[in-house]
Each structure stands twice: as structure tokens, then as C-alpha cells.
Amino acid sequence: MSFLSMFRNPTTLGLLNITTLLGIGGSTYLLRSHMIELSEDHEAKMDELEGTLRGHIGLIEESLDRLEGKGTEADRGKKMNEYYGKRGRDEKAKK
């Protein structure tokens, strides 16, 4: 009976409420910081993947131009550097 009477005491209920709120606030803070870290890691991986794909697409287009006989070697190299040497983030920052 004394255990149940403890919960009828307003002071005990207030302490439980404060403890609950602190627990929820701490959990929210930890989860938010973890999600921010994961999103930054994901963004870095996607930037790396984008750079890799741009390089591969550039090599494919350069090979296609060479097979079709379009332009000179200097033109193809310039085109590849111009279109595929940049990162997507650099292009977005200019806009």
C-alpha cells in the first residue's frame, strides 16, 4: 500500500514528470545529432559517386566521339574537362 500511496504525492508526480521530460529531451537530442551525422556521411558518399559517374560518362562519350571521328584529340579532352571534371556541388553554388 505504501508503494501506491507514493504516487498520490504531488511532489513524486512532479519529479516523475520532470524525469520523463528530461529523458525525452535527451533522447531527442541524441537521435537528432546522430541523424545529422548520418546525413552528412550520405551526402559525402553521393558526391563521391557523382564524381565517379561523371568521369565514366566522360570516358564513354570521349570513346564515342573517337569512334565517330568527331573533333580532334584536343577538342575531346577540352570537352571532357569542361563537362565532367567539375562536381555537381560546384555547379549548384554558381546558380
Backbone torsions as a table, in degrees:
resi	resn	phi	psi	omega
1	MET	NA	-32.8	-178.5
2	SER	-69.0	-29.4	178.6
3	PHE	-65.4	-43.0	179.3
4	LEU	-72.5	-32.7	179.7
5	SER	-69.4	-23.7	177.7
6	MET	-63.6	-35.0	-179.0
7	PHE	-77.2	-11.6	176.2
8	ARG	-84.0	-14.8	-179.4
9	ASN	-75.6	124.7	-178.4
10	PRO	-61.1	-32.3	-179.9
11	THR	-66.2	-42.5	179.0
12	THR	-64.6	-42.5	178.1
13	LEU	-63.0	-38.3	177.9
14	GLY	-64.4	-42.4	177.9
15	LEU	-64.8	-38.8	177.3
16	LEU	-64.6	-40.7	178.6
17	ASN	-64.5	-43.4	179.7
18	ILE	-64.7	-43.6	178.8
19	THR	-61.7	-42.0	178.4
20	THR	-63.0	-45.6	179.5
21	LEU	-63.6	-40.7	177.3
22	LEU	-64.5	-39.5	177.5
23	GLY	-63.3	-44.8	178.7
24	ILE	-65.6	-42.7	179.2
25	GLY	-64.0	-43.5	178.6
26	GLY	-64.1	-42.6	178.5
27	SER	-63.1	-42.5	179.1
28	THR	-61.9	-44.1	179.3
29	TYR	-61.4	-46.4	-179.4
30	LEU	-64.5	-43.8	179.4
31	LEU	-65.5	-39.0	179.7
32	ARG	-65.3	-44.4	179.9
33	SER	-65.6	-35.3	177.4
34	HIS	-67.1	-41.1	179.2
35	MET	-65.7	-37.6	177.4
36	ILE	-63.5	-44.6	179.2
37	GLU	-61.9	-43.3	179.4
38	LEU	-65.5	-38.3	179.8
39	SER	-69.0	-34.7	176.2
40	GLU	-67.0	-41.1	176.4
41	ASP	-62.2	-42.9	179.8
42	HIS	-63.1	-43.3	179.5
43	GLU	-62.4	-40.6	178.6
44	ALA	-64.6	-40.5	178.8
45	LYS	-66.4	-39.1	179.3
46	MET	-67.9	-36.6	175.5
47	ASP	-62.7	-42.0	178.8
48	GLU	-64.8	-42.9	178.6
49	LEU	-63.8	-41.6	179.0
50	GLU	-61.4	-43.4	178.7
51	GLY	-62.9	-39.9	178.5
52	THR	-65.0	-45.1	-179.8
53	LEU	-65.0	-40.3	178.3
54	ARG	-61.0	-41.2	178.6
55	GLY	-63.8	-43.0	180.0
56	HIS	-66.9	-42.1	178.3
57	ILE	-62.5	-39.9	178.0
58	GLY	-61.9	-42.2	178.0
59	LEU	-64.5	-39.8	178.7
60	ILE	-64.7	-46.0	-179.9
61	GLU	-66.3	-36.6	177.4
62	GLU	-63.7	-41.4	177.5
63	SER	-64.6	-40.4	178.1
64	LEU	-62.5	-45.0	178.6
65	ASP	-61.8	-39.7	180.0
66	ARG	-65.9	-40.8	178.8
67	LEU	-66.8	-37.2	-179.6
68	GLU	-81.4	-11.9	179.3
69	GLY	76.8	27.1	-179.5
70	LYS	-87.3	130.6	171.7
71	GLY	66.2	176.4	177.9
72	THR	-95.8	173.2	179.3
73	GLU	-61.9	-37.9	179.5
74	ALA	-65.8	-40.6	178.0
75	ASP	-62.9	-43.0	-179.7
76	ARG	-65.3	-41.9	178.6
77	GLY	-64.6	-39.9	179.3
78	LYS	-65.2	-42.8	179.9
79	LYS	-62.3	-43.2	-178.8
80	MET	-63.5	-44.4	179.0
81	ASN	-65.8	-38.3	-177.3
82	GLU	-67.9	-45.2	-173.9
83	TYR	-89.4	-35.5	-168.6
84	TYR	-115.9	-4.2	178.8
85	GLY	-81.8	-21.0	-178.6
86	LYS	-83.3	164.1	175.3
87	ARG	-102.7	152.8	179.2
88	GLY	-60.2	-35.6	-178.6
89	ARG	-65.0	-37.9	179.2
90	ASP	-62.9	-40.0	179.4
91	GLU	-68.5	-37.8	-179.4
92	LYS	-68.1	-34.4	-177.7
93	ALA	-68.6	-29.9	-178.8
94	LYS	-73.7	-25.5	-176.2
95	LYS	-77.7	NA	NA
